[in-house]
Amino acid sequence: MLIQFLLNFLLSFILLNYYLFKINFANLIDKNLSGYGSQKKTKTASGIVFSVIILINLVYYYTSENYIELLPNRFYVFIFSIFLLSSISFIDDLKPLDPRLRLIAQTIITYFSLTLINLEYFNLPLKLIIFLSLFFWIYITNITNFIDGSDGYLAVNAISFFLGLIIVNQFIVNTFFSYHIAIILVPILLSFIYFNRPKAKLYMGDTGSILIGYIVGFCILELIFSDYWFIAISIYSYPFIDCSLTLLKKIFSGRSVFKRDFDYFFLIPIKKLQKNNYKVLSVSIIYNLLNLIVITSIMYFENVLLVFISVILSLIKLRVFRYL
């Protein structure tokens, strides 16, 4: 695993560096329509590098005898879905597509991806489980995309999420395939954050954020349907609370949920002052370190009630962003 980790880190760094300096298309420059991002011309859609490296690793898993019994059902669907989502999102980064068209594509891809999850765990009608799981997976995909609005922010939150999965694997070894996904993504994101920290030289674009959201959705559902729903809550409580509260405010005020108004809690300090990017990132790092300690405690003490600490930490983080 260590060799795989190091190889993914080095390959990511090399390809991201190549993408930054050698790939030159006018449409790959972020338009910064909101005015809250980097004020310089920043290249976007570098998430295509994530996709390439992830697919290489997944094909290796699929063809290796060492992983046969660990792979989810119909694993080829996972590989094909990642390829399709990345391709559609990359096209969207080059030339924005109709949000409704993107949602339809996500729905179809995610629907077929449900074959990866054992949906028979809960004693509920199968059609209801399919509907709820489909809605939840698409929701997680898109709220992950929504938190990609500040330099380094999504990368730090995603790193924390996948480190949480690695921690869980130390207590229940090889129960979740998500652990092996984390081994791929953590080095990629660690490499990416070098280019994405304030002031960002690269953005991942929807190509990266939608891809990460889709994978996060899979991992969360795998936890839930394996009776580790409390870890799912703890590991992703902040993005869920921030985005859900913001979307509810949009709905009640009659605004479109698809419109990027940059009104999420973590963006409040940046809207006040551009230099607050550093503060937002620092707060997020501290929060995520504390939350990883909570996740470790939940697993070590086998105490489900400790999940409330993650929720409380998330609410505190919301308040900090309001007054930062």
N, C-alpha and C positions, 0 to 999 in steps of 0.2 A: 504493500500500500504506500509506503514511504517513497519508493521509486516512482510509482504512478503519480503521486502528489507532486514530486519535484519536476517530473517531466511535463506535467500539465502546467505548472507554474512557468517554467522556462519557455515552453511553446507559446503560452498565452502572451508573455512579455514580448517575445520576438515578433509574433503576428500583430499584436496591437501597435508595436513600434513601427512595423512595416506599414500598417494601415494608416497610421498618423502621418507618416512622411512620404509614402509612395503612392497611395491611392488618392487620386485627385479627380473628383467629380463635383461640379458646382452644386448639384442637388444634395450633396452630403454635408453641406454647411448648415448648421442650425440657424433657423431664421430668428429665434429669440423674440417672438411676437409679444410675449408678456412683458419683457424688459426686466425680469427678475433673475435671469440666468447670467452666464458670463457675457460681458459686454464686447468681447472680442469674437472674431470668427472662429467658432469651435466646430470641429468635425463631429458628426453624429453617426448613428447606425453601426457603431463598432460592435454591437451585440452580434453581428454576423460572425465575428471571430469566436464568440462563445459557442455559437451553434456548430461551427466546424469542429471545434475541439470536443464538444459534448458528443456529437455524432460519431467521431472517431472512437471515443471511449465506449459508447453504447454498442457499436458494431463489434468491438473487441469482447465485451461482455456476452454478446449474443453468439459469437462463434467460439468462445472458450468453454471447454468442458468444466472448468473450475466453477463456473457461475450458473450452470444449467438449472440446478435445483433452487437457486436464489431468485431467478428471474420471475417477474409477474406473469400472469396468464397473457398469452398473445403479445409478447414483448415487442414483436415487429410493429405493432400498432403504435407503440410509444415512439419508436425510432421515426416512423413515417410521419407521425403527428408533429414532432419537433421540427422535422424538415419542412413540412407544409406551413406551420405557424411562423417559422423564421423567414421563409420565402415571402409570405404575404406581408409580414411586418416590415421587411426590408423594402419591398415595393412601396408600402405606405410611407416609409421614411423618405423615399425618393420623391414620391408624388402622392400627397394625402388622398386616401380613399374615403368613400362615404362611410361614416361610422356604423350605419346600419348594415352595410355590406360586410364590414369587418366582424360585426357581432354575429351575423349569420354564419360566416366562415368559422368563427370560434366555436359556435354552438354545434355545428356539424362535426368538427374535429374532436371536440370534447365529448360529444355523445358516443362516438365510436371508441374513445379512450376509456370509457367506463368499463370496458371489458377487462381492463387491467386490474380492477378492484373487485374483491369478493363482496358483492352487495347483499349477500344472504345472511349477513351477521345479525342484523336487526330483525325482529319479528314484526315486520310491517309488510303491506302489499308491495310487491316488487315494482309496480309502475310508480307508486308514490316514492319509493326509495330512489328510483332512477331520476325522477323529476327533481327531487330535492338535491340529490348529489350533483346533477347537471347544473342546476342553478347555482349551488354553492361553489363549484369548481370554477365556473365562469366569473362569478363574483370575486373570488380570490385572485384570479388572473388579472382582472381589471383594477382592483384596488392596489395591487402591487404595481401596476402601471401608473396609477395615480400618484404614488409616493416618489416617483422619479421626477422630482422638481427642484432639487438642490444638490449642489456638487458633493459627490461622495455619499449622499444620504441613503439611496436605495442599496448601494453596494455594501455599506456598513450593516444595514438591517438584514440583508440577504446573507452576509457572512455569519452574522449572529444566529440566524435561523438554521443554517446548515451546520454550524458548530454545535448547536443544540442537539441536532440529530446524531452527531458524532458522540456527544456525551451520553445520550440515551443508549447508543450501541455498546458503551462500556459496561452497562448494567444488564442488558439483554442482547447478547451477541448474535448478529445475523438474523434477527427477527424481522427487520425491515429492509427492503431493498433501497429505501430512501438513504440509508447510510452510505451505500456505494455511489449514489448520486452526489451526496455531499462531498465525498472524496474527490469527485470531478470538479465540482463548482467552487469549493473554497479556494483552491489555488488560482483558478481563473479570476475570481473576484479580488483576491489579494493582489494579483498582478494588475488588474484593471484600475484599482483604486489609486495606484501610483499616477495614472494618467487622468483620473477623474476627481482627485482631491482639489479643493479650492486653490487657485482658479483653474478650472478644468481645461485640459487640453483635448479630451475626448468625452463624448457622451455615448451611452449605449443605445439611445433611441428606443422606439417601440420594439425594434428588432431584439433588443436585449431584455427590456422590462416585461414585455408580453411573454417571452420565452421563460424568464425566471418565474413570472406569475403562474404560468401553466405548470411548471415543475413543482413550485411550492404547493399549488392546489393538489397535485397528485400525492405529495408527501403528507399533507394534512389529512387527506381522505384515507390514506393508508394507516395513519395513526388512529383515526376515529374508528375505522372498521376493524381495528385490531384491539379495541377496548382501551386505547390510550388517548381518549378524547381530552383528558385533562392536560396532557402534554401539548396537544394541538392548540388548546386555549392559551396556555402559558407561553408557548414559543412564538405565537403570532398575535398576541393580544393588542399591542399598540397599533400596528397598521389597520387592524380590523376596527378598533374603536375610533380612531381618528377619521378614517374614511367613511365609516358608517354614520357617524354623527354629522359630518359635513354633507354627505349625500341626503340625509334626512332634512337638513336645513334647506338644501336646494329644492327638494320636493315640496316642502311646505311653503316656500317662497315663490313657487311656480317657475323656477329656472330649470333648464335642461340638465340632466345628470351627465350628459355626454360633453357638455361645454367645459373647457378647462378655464375656470375662473381663478385658479391658484389661491383658493380660499381654505386650504387644509391648515390645520393647527401648526404644523411644522414650518409652514411658509410665512406665518404671521411675522416673525422677527425679520425675515429677509425682505418682506414688503416694507418694513420700517426703514431698514438700512442694509444695503447690499453686502457690507462687510460682515454681517451677522451669519453668513454662511459658515464661518469657522465656529461660532457659538452653537449653531444648530447641530453641526457635526460632532462637536465635543459633548454636548448633552446626550446625543444619541449613543455615542461610544460608552459613556458612563452608564446610561440606562441599560444598554445591552449587556455590559459586563455584569451588572447587578442581576439582570434577568437570567443569565447563564448560571449564576450561583444558585438562584431559585430553582431552576430546572434540575441542577445537580442535587439539590436538597430534596426535591420531590422524589427523585429516583432512589436516593440513598436511604431516606427515612420511610419511603413508600407511603407517603402521606399526601393524599389527593387535595386536602384542604389548603395546602401551601400554594395552590394555583391562584388563590385570591391575592397573594402577595404580588404576583405578576400583574393582575388587574389593577391593583392599587398603584403599583409603580407606573403603569401606563397612564392612569388618571393624573398622577403627579406630573408626569412628563407633559401632558396636555396643559396643565396650569403653568408650568415653567415657560412653555412656548408663548403663552398668552401675555406673560409679563417680562419676557426677555428683552 
